[in-house]
Amino acid sequence: MPRPKPTACLALADGTVFHGMGFGATGQVTAELVFNTAMTGYQEIMTDPSYAGQIVTFTFPHIGNTGTTPDDDETAAPFADGMVVKWDPTAPSNWRSAEALGDWLARHERIGIGGLDTRRLTRAIRQHGAPNVALAHDPDGQFDIEALVAAARGFAGLKGRDLAREVSTRGSYTWDEMRWSWPTGHARRDGPGHRVVAIDYGAKRNILRCLSSAGCDVTVLPATATADEILAHAPDGLFLSNGPGDPAATAEYAVPMIREILERSDIPVFGICLGHQLLGLALGARTVKMNHGHHGANHPVKELATGKVEITSMNHGFTVDAETLPDGVEETHVSLFDGSNCGIRMTGRPVWSVQHHPEASPGPQDSFYMFDRFASSMEARGA
């Protein structure tokens, strides 16, 4: 049977236009378009703050079939601005489902479009880079194509944007919830632990859970926290979280703080994703924007010291330029997809970071041990 009249439209800055069926919220949004290759975890992806300012194309065709549940939220609401899928979401079929994907998106004012040739779209992103786009959903199917293309061309993009400040917590809070396990779910950690200050540049809940499960008493501070504010908590370790935007923009306030911590204290420092990039900048390296970035749950990363390969979850559009690492800082991990940097450490000090997401959510659990490594470094210091 013929498809009904399209109710959604995706316009690229180069003038390419895709029509499909809208779901979720109505309206219009402009953003950068990326693709994600994960086969599971669409709700975790949509609620990852690292996707602020982006619309996600899912290469896996069956998105929405399992519905949504509050247990899978990585933050209180989606940060991705919209989603693009191959097939229109079906009615949820899963015992955990509490709400259909379309209803969940509508409640959070996020637009979805289905029925697109996501393979063609993904190839275009790989060949030409992550484009700026405008996504519109109108149940009546009325679209001003010229205006949508103009809106896409007018989007400023992510380069030079400090989005971490926008998604970060406004105040401080403590965290004691641990990783999910059967049959108890998310248990609470009790008893004394390593005092860790986690800087929230867009932190995912499962990162905080992994820190708690590794024996850490976690205090979360805003992205703009100063060295004095951090050291006032007498931390045994400092954690630098994931987050969105251009690391060079966030670095204006984050790098001076990191450098001051390294000068005034010998506590272990561990960074993930944006935190990795910020640590790299603080140590004297540079970051560059990638053509289309790494977004998925199946990325092979090699640890250079051991030769071990881990399958990891990734979400980043910028990378540390390994060629700019100064003396005293060494590369520890590389992507086996393109050789880009995935880890660094200071020689002789417990200061290191990785580009991938060891907490997964979604993704494989090959790198969970890094949180225990962080805890061990604090134990070695006598904390």
CORPEUR-V593245 format. One record per helix or strand of 3 or more residues. SS is the DSSP state (helix for helix, strand for strand). FROM is the first residue (numbers start at 1). TO is the last residue. If there is no record, write none. Layout:
# CORPEUR-V593245
SS:FROM:TO + SS:FROM:TO
This chain:
# CORPEUR-V593245
strand:8:12 + strand:17:24 + strand:27:36 + helix:42:46 + helix:49:51 + strand:54:58 + helix:70:72 + strand:82:84 + helix:101:107 + strand:111:114 + helix:118:128 + strand:132:137 + helix:145:154 + helix:164:167 + strand:173:175 + strand:177:181 + strand:185:188 + strand:194:200 + helix:205:213 + strand:216:222 + helix:227:231 + strand:237:240 + helix:247:264 + strand:268:272 + helix:274:282 + strand:287:303 + strand:309:320 + helix:322:324 + strand:329:335 + strand:341:346 + strand:351:354 + helix:369:380
